[in-house]
Amino acid sequence: MEKISTGLFVILLIFCLSVSPSFAAGAFDYTTIKEELQSLSKKPSTSTLDDSTFTTRLKERMKGLNKPDEMKLMGEMYELEPNDYPYQADYIRLDDIVLGTFWWSEDLDFYSLDMDEMQDTYIYGTTLTTLNDVGYLLFTQEGEPVYPDEWLEDGSDNLQIYYSLPPGSYYLAATDLNMFGGDGVYGLTAFTGEETVDNVYRIYGNDRHETAIEISKVGWPDGAETVVLARDTTFPDALAGAPFAYQNDAPILLNPKDSLNGKVKERIKELGAKKVVILGGEGAISAKVAKDLQNNGLDVRRIGGKTRYETAAKLAKELGYYDQAVIAYGGNFPDALSIAPYAASSGIPILLSPANALADETKEALKNVTDTIIVGGKSAISDGVQKQLATKNPVRISGKDRYETSVNIATQLEMPGDIITVATGQNFADALTGSVLASKYYEPIILVEKNKVPDPVRKYISENGTWYYTVLGGEGAVSQKVVEELSGL
């Protein structure tokens, strides 16, 4: 087995030298990095690491971990192999929790981390078993080690403290100091020493266009081939867009009807997108906007119908074969957007309906469907519509209001509730653009009032032990009062 592992390492090293200019130039040396990690572990620590809420929480998150092949939860990410060299590094943000494995004894994992300003920075790591001992260290882009100002340890738990760490881009390298491997699980996190609400992550911009852009930066840090463009002031054509956007791994950006927003144009370029899909007809986003996009070298496509019901049906067709569907009221946004993360990640289309009778386009889109989920109460989707769906095994999920409905959707569909996405229930924009992001991490979207956490949401958080919140939008959407309230629940 040792000979096989050595052989695999040699093959990987030769391959990386041939494809990675920075590695071939000698900026990073695999052996030297391992020696630096071992050297740090042999230095006497400043003191013993005291147990804390944060370290306990990280250990709790690691228990019973079944490592999937992709990131699942916002604020908690899984290592994406291969990440054995700097050019393969997984991108992480401050306050992310990284859960990884040592899949062989010589495994060396790389993560990239950007610091926007000089600040105190703490990096904490731990493993689940005594067979593994995680070692980690920051390196500059040039491959120079950055030693911590203080180093605290307690068995396999280590905390590195950097005072006034300069801004810049860094690599965080991790390895098993015991050289056991064995798919041992480890956890890593980097966070600042600032007094902040550390279990709430707010994504926001100065307006809805910028908030959508910031959401795209979080969910698509390495770019996206396709971008979905939706109208910024009306919701109907975009209500059913989340499953399509998720299937195409595309962020949703918002744009005015008659002109291409400059920051949206810039973000599309930053993403390296080649295609833009416009949701809705020219009454939603004009031909002029489409032409401007084409003039920027983009392949532009429009998915739209004469009505919101036809647009939703066309988006459903884009998903390919499906035998389940969501039926949501087409006259308002909360119910459709609350179920969007579940529908998108499950490959289920969202079809729209008037309150009292199915639209013809919706009936056609339901032809091969055997099971349906109705979201919303009888004032949104009537008993008459439910009777029309009798052969489609309809199951209704509703609540006394939009807030309780969002909670009941997450509960009845058994979505994990320990980490949730929070959005205002009083406007559509942030929940719409954040729906695909929530889908990527399989998080429910729970709606709140601007200045209040509704009682059904409080109860849901208590019952699910929710400990981390991704808040969509600025204080004009979800106030700081609500953020502090969530943090203290």
N, C-alpha and C positions, 0 to 999 in steps of 0.2 A: 504493500500500500504506500509506503514511504517513497519507493522508487517511482510509482505512478504519480504521486503528488508532486515530486520534484520535476518529473517530465512535463507535467501539465504546467507547472510554473515557468519552466524554460520556454515552452511554446507560447504561453501568454506574454512573456517578456519580449520575445522576438517579435511577436505580432504588434505589441504596443510600440516598440521602437520603430517599427516600419510605418505606423499610421499616425503617431503623435509627435509633431515637431518639437513641442516643449519638453517632452520626456526624452526624446532623442538628443536634445541639446544639452542634457545633463543637469537641468534645473532641479530635478528630483532624482534621488537615488534610492531605490527600494531598500537596500541594505542599510544605508545611513539612517533612513527614517526609522526603521525597526530598532537600530541601536540607540537613537535619540529617545524613543519611547521606553526602552528598557532602562536607559540611563536615568531618566527622570524617576522611574519607579524605585530606584535604589537609593535616591537621595532621601535624607531624613525629612519627614513632613513637619510643618510648622506646629501642628497640634492634631489631636484626634477630632474627627468629624462628628459633630453633635447631630442627633436625629432632629429632623424638622418636618414641618407639614409638607414642604415641597419634596423632600427626599422620600418621605413615606408615600406620597401620592404617586411618584414615579414607580416605586416598587409595586404598588397596588395595580397600576396599569399594566405591568409586565406579567402578572400572575395569570396563568392559564392562556397565555398568548398562543394563538394559532396564526402563524405568519402568512399573510396572503401575498399575492404577486404584485400588488399595487397599493398606493396610498388609499386609505379609506376614510380617515377622519380629519377634520380641520383641527389644527393645533396638535395633532398626533399623527405622525407619519411613519410608514414602514420603509426600511432600507430597500432600495431598488438595485438589485444586482443586474449587470456587473457595475461595481463602483470601486474597482481595485486600483485605479490610477487617477491622478488629478483630472484628466480630461473626461473621465467618467463620473466625476463627483456628483452626488445627490445634493441639490440645492435645499438649504434649510434657512429658516428665519429665526431671529431671536424669539425665545419662548416656545418654539416648537419642541415637542418631545419626539425623539427618534427611537424607534424600536428596531433592533437589528439582530443578526445571528452571525456567529463565527462558523462558517460552513466547512472550514478545514483549518488545520493547525497553524498555517502560515497566512491565513486570511488577513488582508489589510484593507480597511474600508475608508473611503474618502468622502467628505462632505464639504461643500463650499458655503461660506458665510460672509455676508457683506455687512460692514459697519458704516453707518452714515455719518456718525459723529464720534468724537472722543468721549468715552464713558467707561465707567467701571463695568467689567464683564465677568460673569461667573459661569463656569462650565462644570457640570456635574455628571458623573457616570457611575453605573453600577451593573452588576450581573446577578443572575438568579442562583447560581450554584458555585460551590467552592472549587469546582473543577476549572472554572474560567476566572480570569482576572483582567478586566478591561483596562487597557492603557490607551491614553489619547493625548494629543498635543496639537497646538495650533502651529501652522506654517504659513509664511508669506507666499505670495504668488511666485516668488523666485526660489522657493524651497528652503528658506531659512527658518529654523525653529524659533518660536516665540515662547520663552519660558514664563510660567506664571510668577507673580510677585509673592504669592502664598500658595501652599499646597497642603491640603488637609486630607487625611486618609483614615479609613477604618475598614480593614479587610478589602473586599472588592469594591467598596464605596470610596470614591475620590472626588474632591472638589478643588478645582483650580481657580484662583482668583487673580484677575488682571486689573490693576489700577490704571485708570486713564489710558485704556487701550486705544491707539490711534485709529482714525477712520481708514477704511480700505477694504480690500477683498482678501479673505483668508481661506485656507484649507484646514479642516479638522480631520486628522488621521487617527484611526482607532484600530487596535489589534488585541489579540488574546495574549497577555504576558505569560500565561502558563503554557502556551502553545499546545493546548488540548483540542480546541475547535469543537467538534462533536455537535454542531448546530446549537451551541450554547447561546442563550438569549442575553442581550445587553441593552441598556438604555442610556441615552445621552441627551442632554439639553443644555443650551446656552441661554443665559438670561442676564438682564442688567441689574445693577444695584440700586436703581431708582425706585422710589416709593410709587408703585403703580398698582392698578387693579390687575393682578397677574392671571386671573382666570377669565378675563374678557378681552377679546380681540375685536376692535372696531375697524371696519373697512369703510372709508368714506372719502368724498371729494367735496369741492365747493358747491357742486350741483349734481343733478342726476347723471349728467354725461360723464363727469369726472369720477363719480362713485362707480359707475359701470367700468370705467377704465381701470380704476384701482382694483376692482374685483378681478379683472382680467389679468392684472399683474400678479395677484396672489395665486390664481388658479392655473395660469399659463406662463410661468416665469421663463420657460424656454421657447416660447412662441407657439403659434398655431397656424396651420395651413389654411384653415377656413374661419371666417368671422361671420356671425349672424347679425344683421342690422335691423333694428326695430324702431318704430316711431316713439318719440320721447314723451309725447303728451297724451296719447291714447293707447289703450291696452288691447282692444279686441283681436287684432291680427296676430299679436304676439303671445296671447294667452296659451296657445297650444304649442308654442315653439320649443319649450325645454327638452322634450324627448328627442326632437330632431337635432338640436344643438348638441346635446349630450352624445348622440350617436356619432356625430361628426367631430367630436372633441373640440367644439367651437365656443368661444365666449360670445355672449350677447352684448352688443354695444347699442347705445341709443343715439338717435339723430333727429334733427328737425325735418320737417316735410320738404322744404324747398332748397336747402343749401347744405353742403357737406361741412359739418363742424370741424374746425381746424385741429382740435385736440384729438378727435376721433380719427381723422385722417392720419395724424402723426402716430397714434397708437396702432393702427392697422399696419403701418410701415414697420414699427418696432417689433410687432409680432411676426413679421416676415410672412404675412398671409399672402396667398396666391388667389384665393377665392373669397368673394363676399356674397352671401345669400340674403336678399332683402325679403322681409316678411310683410305681406300685404301688397295691395295694388298701388297705383300711382296716386291715389287719394291719401295714402298713408305716407309713402316716401316717393317723391316725384321722379320723373324720368331724368331730370337735370342732375339729381344726386347720383343716379345710376351712371350717367354719362361721365360725370366727374371721376367716379371710381374707375371706370374703364380707361379714362385718359391717364390714370395713374398705373396702368398696366395690370389691372386686376380683372380676373374672370368674374363677371357679375351675373347673377342669376336671381330671378324673382319667383317667389312662391306666394301666390295670392289668388283669391277668388272674388266673386262679385259680392259675397257676404262673408262675415266672420265664420259662419258655419262651413262654407265651402273652403275657406282657407285652412281651417282645422282638418277637414277631410283630406285635403291635398297633402298636408303635413303628415297625416297618418299613413297615407299611401307611400310616402318617402321612406317609412320605417321598414317596408317589406311586409312579410307575412306576420300577422298578429291574430290571436284568438281571444284576447282580453282588451277591454277599453275602459277608460274613465269617461263618465258623462258629467259635465260641469255646466253651470249656468253661464250663458254667453253675455249676460247683461251686467256682470260685475266680475271683479278679479280675485277676491280673497280665496275662495274655495279651490279654484283651478291652480293657483300658485302654491297653496298649502300642500297639495298632493303632487306637485310637479317633481320634487326630488324622488319620490317613490316611483312615479310613472316613468320618469326618464331612466333611472337606473335599472328598471325592470323591462324596458323596451315596450312599454304600453302607451299607446297614443291617448291624448286628451281630446275628446270630441265635445263640441259645444251644442247646447240646446236652448231654445226659448223656454220659458217657464211652463207652458201648457201643452206643447206638442213638439215631437221631434221634427227637425228640418229634413227635407228630402235628401240633402247631401249627407246628413248624419246617418239616415237610414241606410243609404248605399254603403257608407263606410263601415257599417255594422254587419254587413252581409255574412262574413265568416266568423263573427264573434260569438263565443259561447258563454262568456262571463263578463259582467259589467259591474263597475263600482260607481254609484251615484254619490256625488259629493254635494252637501248642502241640504237644507230643510225643504219642506214641501212648498214654501213660498218661493223658493228658487227653482226647484225641479218638482213639479206637481205629481200627485198620485196618478194623474192621467198619463204622464210620460213614463212613470214606473210601470204602468200596465202595458204600455206599448213595448216595453222591454221584457215582458214576462217570459219570453222564450230565451232570453239572454242571461238568466239567473242573476237578476239585479240585487246588489247589496248596497244599502244606503248608509253613508257615514255623515252624521250631522251633529250640530250642537245648538245651544240656544242663541249663539251669536258666532261671528267669524273667529273669535279667539278660542272658544270652546271647540269649534269645528276643527281648527288646526291641531288642537291637542288630541281630539278624538281620532283624527286621521293618523297621527303618529302612533297612538296607542293601539288602535284596532288593526293597523297594518304591521304592528310589532317592529317598528323602526327603533334602533337603539336610542335611548334618551339621555345617556350620560354626557354627551357632547351635542349641542344643538345650535342651529342657526336661528337668529332672532331678527325679525323685520317688523316695521310698522304695518298695522292692519288698516291704516287710513290712506295709503297711497300705494300704487302698484309698482313704481319704478324699481325700487331697491330689491323687492322680492323677486321681480321678474329677472333682472340681470344676475341676482345671486342664486337663482334656482338651479342653474347648471353647476355652479360651484358646490352647492350643497349636495347635488346629485353625485358629483365626483367623490365626495367623502361620505356618502350615504348618511347624511344628517337630515333630520326633519326640519322644516321651516315652521317655527312657532311664532305666531303673531302677538304683538303687544300694542298697547296704546302709547302715544307719545310720552305721556307723563305718568303712566301707571302700568304696573304688571297685573293683568286681570287675575281674578281669583282662580279660574280653571288652570291658568298657566302656573300659578304658585303651587297648586296641588300637584300638577304634573311634575314639576321640578322636584318637589319633596318626595314623591313616590318613585321617581327614577334616579334619584341621587345625582342629578345633573351637576357637574362641577366645572364645565368649560363652555363659554358662549362666544359665538362669532356674531357680532352685531353688524348689520348692514345699514349704512347711511350715517350721516352726521347727527348733531344734536337737534336739528330741525325735524328729523324723523323719529329718532329715539333719544330722549333726553339723557343727560348725565345722571339725573336722579334715578332713571330706570336702570341704567348700567350699574350704579352703586347698589341699587336694590337687588338686582340679579346676583351681583357678586357676594352679597351678604346672605343669600338664601341657603 
